[in-house]
Amino acid sequence: MTEYLPEGSRIHTTENMAAIRSTESLMCAMRKKTVLEARAVVCDSSHNLIVDLPCMQGIIPREEGARGINDGTTRDIALIARAGKPVAFRVMRIEQDENGAPRAVLSRRSVQEECWNNYISKLKPGDVIPVRITHMERFGCFVDAGCGIPSLIPIDAISVSRISHPSDRFRTGQTIKAVVTGFDMGKLCLSHKELLGTWDENASLFSVGETVAGMIRSVEDYGVFIELTPNLAGLAEPQPQLRTGQCASVYIKALIPEKMKVKLVIVDVFDPDTPVTPIKYFTDETHINKWRYTPAKASKIIESVFE
């Protein structure tokens, strides 16, 4: 059974490297319709992708470059952006180029269409899937949900704690989990914050009287919001010359579930010198029906329902 993984997941596997190593192994993969991966080294002026194969040159013609290229629902930037990156494909045929050298004609589109029909289109709201971050914009992060098929996690769906840019939370190429929220105009919609725990789950990691490290996410006239975890932030009294993105040592003055508040006192502030920390997920489930962030005692309700 084919696994519909984000592009780059199989490029260095023993099976993939063996399949693209020689003309004979490539022809065998063609007969078996095996999904392979290699690196697209060039997107030419006609938007064909030139693929680096050990045994010969490969080419993905523009019309075979991505699902939706032929009907215009996918723009050519999706092809241009693949230069230098792994691409998934099947071998359509082996022919001779204008100089008589062998050349493999490949299809990325057929792999994506199969991935959509057999995997992505069958996903239900609440399903938890692995995705890989491809690039980030201020409004959210784009991910590969399988075989190069893109989806967007909006910035307000990344975590409860607000961030100014997805790079505050992720790095390009990182594999994360995401939860399916539905489909919109033929596109997969995803969220992330529901996997990062409730207020109670995050607050249970801390105790009143502790001094811990946090990240300054917002500096307002009335106070400073400091993130303790991606789904838990607290408020400290304002101080001069603080900046978003600085780290802070904070004393936990109070945890107030009924108001979903954490009161903090800033002890020290310093510039960060560590990379993005690994993500802590609070569930190993492959499907969730409902997520309620709000503690039982709180009047304001924050929840996501997938049923």
Secondary structure, DSSP 8 states (H G I E B T S, - for coil): ------TTSSTTSHHHHHHTSSHHHHHHHHHHT--EEEEEEEE-TT--EEEE-SSSEEEE-GGGSSTTTTTTSS-THHHHTTTTSEEEEEEEEEEE-TTS-EEEEEESHHHHHHHHHHTGGG--TTBEEEEEEEEEETTEEEEEEETTEEEEEEGGGT-SS--SSGGGT--TT-EEEEEEEEEETTEEEEE-GGGS--HHHHHTT--TT-EEEEEEEEEETTEEEEEEETTEEEEE---TT--TT-EEEEEEEEEEGGGTEEEEEEEEEE---S-------S---SB-SEEE-S-TT-SS--EEE--
